[in-house]
């Protein structure tokens, strides 16, 4: 095993001497494997090194031809043959090199006279592999090595070709310079998503049988005619609207408008925009179709109340097949103590009927109240609205078709519970309040101020298979509120003294700072590597054959200043497989604690997070195009904080 020297070392131990040998002189001029036997020189055949020596494990060659050895366990390899069939040794000699691969200074691989590695005797045709001893090579340094063969009597007359290689750690993240004046990102300044992400184990669905959109029709009359509200039209199938200003549902939610059909939500706002066809049929065959855009915005804007904004407008001009389409509210619905406050017909902003060519928009605001008088309670609500419709065709038939449209019958199955509201009178947030429980909020690191913690989370989120907290990978974190389990998980991943034993003081901010063990996923999550499956953990960190989670099964890193920047490096003596489920890193305690602390507590209160609630983590770190290996391992990148 090669334990690489401390980051930033100028040269490896034992390199160089006052008088450097000629790197290309005959191997017999420095006979590390033993003296030649002159008596057999004329009769015997000399052994020969292979022409393609390699360093391993190597990811690939760089543009200059250097093999990139991405490990702290460097091995050197070459083949050896002997025409007489004799067993032979290989002598491995390493030199530092310039950018072109020209040898500069001989490296002492051990404390013997010649400082080379001599292999045991092997059969002709064998591949010889030797391990470079710990502490003899430095990372981020160019090297070359070559070999010479010896069969116990004779050396080959020249060395093998040079093999250039460069030692790099599997993890080397260059972190940005901290800006301790940068403000904490707000959890309210997060774009809405259309992903329904339920708490761990799910929550009781109130959608019932309406989890899939259904057509809503009137009865068939004596002439075989009926009118139907069809299922919402997919966004790519929706009719192209004529140019007009989009109708904003509420001034403080600008992303909720009728520009396109979609369902989007944050923790406190849910916007459902649908394009719904109104179809007149005779004997099942469509006679006329008009398209309406329905927009419903729910705002959780009170401690014992919330508000619905309903906007209706034609998606296209009303066709001449219709004489008039008249829409009005039939009723609003809710569950338990949740009560809608119905308003009169005059509360609409514009008229609620349309004639051919008409494109006006009209809106109605309806408050809902819920009983917040009993402390320590939580409730699930799913507000609903029914719309009555009178449809008058233009074919001379006087009596209008009468039907209705109920909002809950027009859901897409994947978002049927996105408008499910959880209201509570617990201590989850300030006072009482409500959230859209199936819309996971996003916690954003202050990466500009605390890049050590943010960089570590970014690496684990990006390079491990479970991608904890990643919105793009749809891998939420789940909050775990049991303090005793939190402590058990933390102590398993970060036992006392681990950070001090494995960290580097150059990562500290000032004299008051101390090294901390930063674990990710967080100990206060069901994703923690320290939480066993029996305890409800989703990703227990287990060594092969182990049953108790341990930080030894996580990717280990530490922060160290190298030049003007702090880096996150692989822990000395370890090579991650990048199949681990967790990470632990010895970093600045100030970065570790301040990256969470009051900022996370504020997030918890504002988003009314409860046990098993899902949330996303935005590390606010980006590598741009700086990673040497793209999205594949290893992780060697220069990060930028957002």
Buried (B, 14 or more C-beta within 10 A) or exposed (E): EBBBBBBBBEBBBBBBEEEEEEBEEBBBEBBBBEEBEEEBEEEBBBBBBBEEBBBBBBBEEBEEEBBBBBBBBBBBBBBBBBEBEBBBBBBBBBBBBEEEBBBBBBBBBBEEEBBBBBBEBBEBEBEBBBEBBBBBBBBBBBBBBBBBBBBBBBBBEBBBBBBBBBBBBBBBBBBBEBEEEEEBBEBEEBEBBBBBBBBBEEBEBBBEEBBBBBEBBBEEEEEEBBBBBBBBBEEEEBBEBEEEEBBBBBEEBEBBBBEEBBBBBBBBBBBBBBBBBBBBBEEEEEBBBBBBBBBBBBBBBBBBBBBBBBBBBBBBBBBEBBBBBBBBBBEBBBBEBBBBEEBEEEEBEEEBBBBBEBBBBBBBBBBBBBBBEEEEBBBBBBBBBBBBBBBBBBEEBEEBBEBBBBBBBBBBEEBBBBBBBBBBBEEBBEEBBBBBBBBBBBBBBBBBBBBBBBBBBBBBBBBBEBBBBBBEEEBBBBBBBBEEBBEBBBEBBBBEEBBEEBBBEBBBBEEEBBBBBBBBBBBBBBBBBBBBEEBBBBBBBBEEEEEEBBBBBBBBBBBBBBEEBBBBBBBBBBBBEBEBBBBBBBBBBBBBBBBBEEBBEBBBBBBBBBEBBBBBBBBBBBBEEEBBBEEEBBBBBBBBBB
